[in-house]
Structures are given as structure tokens and as C-alpha cells.
Amino acid sequence: MVQAYILIQTEVGKAAAVAKAIAEIAGVAQAEDVTGPYDVIVRAEARNVDELGKLVVARIQSVEGITRTLTCPVVHL
């Protein structure tokens, strides 16, 4: 299982709607709207890196109101 945090910037005033829409996507464990340089932080899970990439590119980035994403895979050192 691969886990990642996805940091999301949204259009002004869209953070809550984006977080709500993303929370409904299969593979998303949690989606929260936050303050700071990013507007939404998502914790996602997938079977492997390829599936994580498909989740981010095909599902999450297609949500209306998103302007930029940064995917940070979790590592266990």
C-alpha cells in the first residue's frame, strides 16, 4: 500500500467545495481545508505508485476549482 499527502491550491473561495468533492473519491482517506500556502490537504492511499498517479491525475486534478497539486508520498525510514 502506498500512501501520500496531496497539497492543493484552489481558486479563491473554493477550498471547502474542493475538499468536500475530493473526500468522496475512492482512495481518499481524508480531505481537509486548511490555511497557509495550500488550501486543501488530502491523505490518499493506493495499491502502488502507478495507481496513486492515476488517482491524482485522473480523479483529483479533475475536480473543479483546483489550480495546483503537489503529491508527497509517505516513506518509512
GUFI-486176 format. One record per residue: z, y, x of N, C-alpha, C, CB in turn; residue number from 0; residue in one letter. Coordinates in Angstrom, 3 decimals. Atoms other than C-alpha are relative to their C-alpha. Glycine has a CB too. Layout:
BEGIN
(site (Z, Y, X), (Z, Y, X), (Z, Y, X), (Z, Y, X), NUM, A)
...
# end
This chain:
BEGIN
(site (0.000, -1.175, 0.845), (0.000, 0.000, 0.000), (0.000, 1.234, 0.887), (1.215, 0.000, -0.959), 0, M)
(site (0.092, -1.286, -0.704), (-0.974, 3.452, 1.290), (0.538, 1.075, -0.933), (-1.482, 0.320, 0.444), 1, V)
(site (-0.538, -1.113, 0.771), (0.971, 6.487, 0.130), (-0.367, 1.299, 0.699), (1.540, -0.124, -0.170), 2, Q)
(site (0.350, -1.294, -0.586), (0.123, 10.145, 0.625), (0.554, 1.119, -0.865), (-1.534, 0.142, 0.154), 3, A)
(site (-0.273, -1.240, 0.704), (1.191, 13.628, -0.289), (-1.294, 0.799, 0.002), (1.184, 0.803, 0.660), 4, Y)
(site (1.202, -0.817, 0.110), (-1.641, 15.804, -1.533), (0.453, 1.405, -0.360), (-1.008, -0.577, -1.067), 5, I)
(site (-0.381, -1.390, 0.191), (-1.095, 19.543, -1.202), (-1.191, 0.714, -0.622), (0.436, 0.673, 1.351), 6, L)
(site (1.100, -0.552, 0.787), (-3.148, 21.507, -3.704), (0.171, 1.496, -0.210), (-0.097, -0.707, -1.347), 7, I)
(site (0.060, -1.412, 0.367), (-4.127, 25.144, -4.074), (-0.831, 0.093, -1.266), (-0.607, 0.884, 1.156), 8, Q)
(site (0.685, -0.143, 1.275), (-5.210, 26.258, -7.535), (-0.424, 1.441, -0.232), (0.892, -0.475, -1.140), 9, T)
(site (0.312, -1.350, 0.456), (-6.756, 29.236, -9.242), (1.293, 0.622, -0.528), (-1.126, -0.010, -1.104), 10, E)
(site (-1.188, -0.709, 0.459), (-4.193, 31.882, -10.205), (0.322, -0.391, -1.444), (-0.199, 1.528, 0.117), 11, V)
(site (-0.457, 0.340, 1.342), (-2.154, 30.795, -13.214), (-0.329, -1.397, -0.477), (-0.561, 0.947, -0.941), 12, G)
(site (0.443, 1.333, 0.413), (-3.483, 27.220, -13.247), (0.905, -1.134, 0.490), (-1.395, -0.236, 0.497), 13, K)
(site (-0.801, 1.053, -0.635), (-0.729, 25.342, -11.353), (0.610, -0.973, -1.005), (1.101, 0.623, 0.825), 14, A)
(site (-0.657, 0.889, 0.965), (1.150, 23.985, -14.368), (-1.008, -0.921, -0.684), (0.755, 0.822, -1.054), 15, A)
(site (1.025, 0.809, 0.662), (-2.019, 22.790, -16.117), (-0.578, -1.043, 0.951), (-1.120, 0.894, -0.539), 16, A)
(site (0.524, 0.936, -0.994), (-3.331, 21.192, -12.910), (1.004, -1.126, 0.236), (-0.319, 0.731, 1.328), 17, V)
(site (-1.029, 1.019, -0.231), (-0.024, 19.376, -12.265), (0.073, -0.966, -1.180), (1.376, 0.661, 0.232), 18, A)
(site (-0.064, 0.849, 1.193), (0.050, 18.091, -15.854), (-1.196, -0.938, -0.065), (0.064, 0.860, -1.270), 19, K)
(site (1.203, 0.829, 0.038), (-3.541, 16.831, -15.689), (0.028, -1.083, 1.075), (-1.242, 0.868, 0.171), 20, A)
(site (-0.035, 0.965, -1.106), (-3.043, 15.138, -12.308), (1.045, -1.076, -0.251), (0.289, 0.712, 1.330), 21, I)
(site (-1.068, 0.973, 0.265), (0.178, 13.440, -13.440), (-0.488, -1.155, -0.868), (1.186, 0.687, -0.675), 22, A)
(site (0.544, 1.028, 0.892), (-1.916, 11.471, -15.973), (-0.959, -0.966, 0.698), (-0.711, 0.659, -1.154), 23, E)
(site (0.977, 0.822, -0.723), (-4.221, 9.962, -13.305), (0.673, -1.248, 0.564), (-0.664, 0.813, 1.139), 24, I)
(site (-0.514, 1.253, -0.561), (-3.652, 6.312, -12.377), (0.029, 0.103, 1.521), (-0.868, -1.212, -0.450), 25, A)
(site (-0.174, -0.084, -1.445), (-2.345, 6.089, -8.819), (0.848, 1.185, 0.419), (-1.337, 0.079, 0.675), 26, G)
(site (-0.857, -1.151, -0.292), (-0.401, 9.348, -9.025), (1.419, -0.354, -0.415), (-0.499, 1.294, -0.739), 27, V)
(site (-1.403, 0.312, 0.270), (3.326, 8.694, -8.743), (0.749, 1.219, -0.514), (0.678, -0.535, 1.257), 28, A)
(site (-0.687, -1.228, 0.392), (4.397, 12.314, -9.143), (-0.892, 1.198, 0.285), (1.350, 0.140, 0.741), 29, Q)
(site (0.734, -1.254, -0.203), (2.840, 15.773, -9.513), (0.923, 1.133, -0.434), (-1.369, 0.023, -0.809), 30, A)
(site (-0.922, -1.109, 0.267), (4.940, 18.937, -9.311), (-0.661, 1.316, 0.354), (1.316, -0.169, 0.791), 31, E)
(site (0.439, -1.326, -0.389), (4.017, 22.603, -9.418), (1.140, 0.653, 0.778), (-0.413, 0.858, -1.249), 32, D)
(site (-0.978, -0.543, -0.945), (5.781, 24.476, -6.607), (-0.390, 1.431, 0.379), (0.098, -0.897, 1.271), 33, V)
(site (0.326, -1.318, -0.541), (5.958, 27.887, -4.953), (-0.307, -0.139, 1.485), (1.165, 1.009, -0.234), 34, T)
(site (0.336, 0.020, -1.422), (4.681, 28.741, -1.479), (-1.499, 0.011, 0.193), (0.609, -1.221, 0.683), 35, G)
(site (1.434, -0.049, -0.294), (1.289, 28.366, 0.182), (-0.815, -0.985, -0.840), (-0.228, -0.283, 1.467), 36, P)
(site (0.676, 0.944, 0.891), (0.442, 25.417, -2.103), (0.604, 0.141, -1.388), (0.126, -1.473, 0.520), 37, Y)
(site (-0.418, -0.175, 1.385), (0.687, 25.389, -5.882), (0.466, -1.293, -0.658), (-1.125, 0.584, -0.792), 38, D)
(site (-0.353, 1.311, 0.549), (0.975, 21.666, -6.623), (0.132, -0.974, 1.161), (-1.070, -0.499, -1.039), 39, V)
(site (-0.145, 1.080, -0.975), (2.285, 18.759, -4.556), (0.001, -1.312, -0.768), (1.311, 0.161, 0.858), 40, I)
(site (0.187, 1.285, 0.670), (1.275, 15.225, -5.524), (0.384, -1.114, 0.955), (-1.464, -0.173, -0.487), 41, V)
(site (-0.209, 1.225, -0.772), (2.545, 11.863, -4.319), (-0.871, -1.061, -0.648), (1.528, -0.435, 0.039), 42, R)
(site (0.956, 0.978, 0.513), (-0.160, 9.238, -4.689), (0.132, -1.317, 0.758), (-1.441, 0.540, 0.107), 43, A)
(site (-0.037, 1.330, -0.601), (-0.409, 5.512, -3.987), (-1.316, -0.708, -0.262), (1.185, -0.829, -0.552), 44, E)
(site (1.229, 0.783, 0.152), (-3.397, 3.243, -3.411), (0.123, -1.267, 0.839), (-1.258, 0.830, 0.425), 45, A)
(site (-0.048, 1.273, -0.742), (-4.098, -0.253, -2.102), (-0.367, 0.154, 1.457), (-0.922, -1.005, -0.634), 46, R)
(site (0.428, -0.197, -1.381), (-5.831, 1.008, 1.037), (-0.538, 1.422, 0.154), (-1.080, -1.052, 0.408), 47, N)
(site (0.466, -1.356, -0.281), (-7.226, 4.142, 2.671), (-1.277, 0.323, -0.777), (-0.241, 0.176, 1.502), 48, V)
(site (1.235, -0.243, 0.757), (-10.627, 3.743, 1.009), (0.299, 0.332, -1.457), (-0.924, -1.223, 0.077), 49, D)
(site (-0.370, -0.262, 1.391), (-9.044, 3.585, -2.443), (0.702, 1.359, -0.128), (0.912, -1.127, -0.534), 50, E)
(site (-0.649, -1.310, 0.005), (-6.901, 6.625, -1.589), (-1.055, 1.098, 0.049), (0.980, 0.135, 1.191), 51, L)
(site (1.081, -0.978, -0.089), (-10.027, 8.539, -0.599), (-0.741, 0.154, -1.316), (-0.972, -0.396, 1.087), 52, G)
(site (0.675, -0.055, 1.297), (-11.719, 7.620, -3.876), (0.866, 0.705, -1.045), (-0.353, -1.415, -0.476), 53, K)
(site (-0.924, -0.648, 0.930), (-8.632, 8.712, -5.820), (-0.027, 1.512, 0.184), (1.430, -0.533, 0.197), 54, L)
(site (-0.039, -1.438, -0.273), (-8.560, 12.104, -4.113), (-1.340, 0.654, -0.333), (0.364, 0.258, 1.474), 55, V)
(site (1.308, -0.646, 0.155), (-12.290, 12.857, -4.083), (-0.546, -0.132, -1.422), (-0.996, -0.597, 0.988), 56, V)
(site (0.632, 0.225, 1.302), (-13.414, 11.319, -7.375), (0.869, 0.418, -1.177), (-0.356, -1.447, -0.143), 57, A)
(site (-0.857, -0.247, 1.157), (-10.373, 11.857, -9.587), (0.759, 1.317, 0.115), (0.980, -1.142, -0.171), 58, R)
(site (-0.863, -1.177, -0.106), (-8.006, 14.525, -8.280), (-0.811, 1.275, 0.202), (0.989, -0.173, 1.147), 59, I)
(site (0.769, -1.221, -0.269), (-10.531, 17.011, -6.882), (-0.892, 0.418, -1.164), (-0.848, -0.194, 1.228), 60, Q)
(site (0.828, -0.361, 1.150), (-12.443, 16.920, -10.157), (0.786, 0.723, -1.099), (-0.642, -1.244, -0.572), 61, S)
(site (-0.817, -0.704, 0.994), (-9.526, 18.468, -12.076), (-0.325, 1.485, 0.041), (1.518, -0.235, 0.255), 62, V)
(site (0.347, -1.421, 0.114), (-10.448, 21.942, -13.308), (1.147, 0.877, 0.480), (-0.362, 0.354, -1.452), 63, E)
(site (-0.990, -0.955, -0.478), (-8.635, 24.777, -11.525), (0.414, -0.198, 1.445), (1.197, -0.067, -0.853), 64, G)
(site (-0.342, 0.259, -1.401), (-8.279, 23.199, -8.074), (-0.996, 0.718, 0.904), (0.010, -1.528, 0.300), 65, I)
(site (0.878, -0.665, -0.955), (-9.632, 25.258, -5.190), (-0.012, -0.696, 1.357), (0.421, 1.442, 0.170), 66, T)
(site (-0.057, 0.656, -1.315), (-8.492, 23.214, -2.156), (1.075, -1.084, -0.018), (0.288, 1.037, 1.130), 67, R)
(site (-1.003, 1.054, -0.160), (-6.677, 19.982, -1.291), (0.178, -0.334, 1.478), (-0.404, -1.265, -0.794), 68, T)
(site (-0.299, 0.493, -1.340), (-5.008, 18.682, 1.855), (0.771, -1.302, -0.181), (0.822, 1.057, 0.853), 69, L)
(site (-0.613, 1.303, 0.161), (-4.192, 14.963, 1.991), (0.767, -0.370, 1.253), (-1.052, -1.059, -0.318), 70, T)
(site (-0.895, 0.345, -1.111), (-1.249, 13.880, 4.170), (0.508, -1.424, -0.208), (1.198, 1.010, 0.102), 71, C)
(site (-0.465, 1.377, 0.147), (-0.906, 10.068, 4.431), (1.411, -0.175, 0.586), (-0.983, -0.968, 0.686), 72, P)
(site (-1.345, 0.314, -0.468), (2.638, 8.760, 4.824), (-0.125, -1.036, 1.104), (0.912, -0.519, -1.166), 73, V)
(site (-0.037, 0.966, -1.092), (3.256, 6.965, 8.132), (1.434, -0.479, 0.194), (-0.558, 0.619, 1.312), 74, V)
(site (-1.326, 0.565, -0.264), (6.146, 4.702, 9.011), (0.101, -0.279, 1.478), (0.255, -1.297, -0.832), 75, H)
(site (-0.101, 0.108, -1.457), (7.074, 5.175, 12.653), (1.180, -0.849, 0.408), (0.114, 1.376, 0.630), 76, L)
# end
